């Protein structure tokens, strides 16, 4: 079978690489053409376009790169037709991928969408379009099945691919002593600060996180930095702070942390699956928050709470995110007590809700079976 896969963001590259691994096992004759990043490249060769030339976030960045984006859309449509795949597999990245779904469906190409656009959070009006252009949606959160059923759209829940990502990551088997030695850290207990990957998130949330440090001298605080953000940007905020920067080792850092303070996003679920008690934070500009509050249709911002359908982890949003509240909630989870025990118990239940062993394998089998037998 010939598979054409499109991922445009870092998480999509990770999950796309694991999907390719499993498709190779499921379909010995699998051939691939794709848009993605380094991880997909290791599994399937050179991409048509690397994600460094396709991942644009925010209105300003999109506007500045509009000619390149439009050229990418034209190129992708032409390349799909030229390759004539048995299946087009779209991974998240809805601004681009929904256009490809519409185009490919009209051309008679079978379309699979892996990792649903977050229409359940906002822009619910997109559901009808997705239903028209995507015959096979493979979802990764249990609540998505219930959401889509309201619109008469049957989807396949395969479980969350983070389970596969956490099965094997760099330095997974390293002990605490080796971890601190390798990264030139001290032997005090570690607290992880995850301020997000977008500049605006870091600007708004990291300074409040850093205010916490003087109150807890018994811990060493370490920032989980991403290589997509320049080191100098982080250094603007940490001058005079007793904190270390650690790049592209988020999973290893979380594994060895006593607790974490996490900006809302996929990282909240990663911390939960690794088993690190956390406080969830989010802060943005007042105008964006005002608009977002009216557009977002979910009761919580963290994936942990959305899956558990209650506040299993504390969320400090906008004006609630101040050092007094943060210190109060942090003390509840970093010290032994009922709050910490309850959160860890909730994490164990959460893991059981996310699909068990190898969601990537389940997704690959669904796609292969639909193509060969007409059923998943």
Secondary structure, DSSP 8 states (H G I E B T S, - for coil): -EEEEEE-SHHHHHHHHHHHHHHHHH-TT-EEEEEB-HHHHHHH-S-SSBGGGT---SHHHHHHTHHHHHHHHHHHHHHHHHHT-SEEEEES-HHHHHHHHHHHHHTT--EEEES--STTTS-TTHHHHHHHH-SEEEESSHHHHHHHHTTT---EE---THHHHTTS-TTTT--HHHHHHHTT--SSEEEEEE--SSHHHHHHHHHHHHHTGGG-TTEEEEEEE-TTS-HHHHHHHHTT--EEEEES-HHHHHHTEEEEEEESSHHHHHHHHHT--EEEEE---HHHHHHHHHH---S-SSHHHHHHTS-SSEEEEGGG-SHHHHHHHHHHHHSSSHHHHHHHHHHHHHHHHTTSS-HHHHHHHHHHHHHHHS--
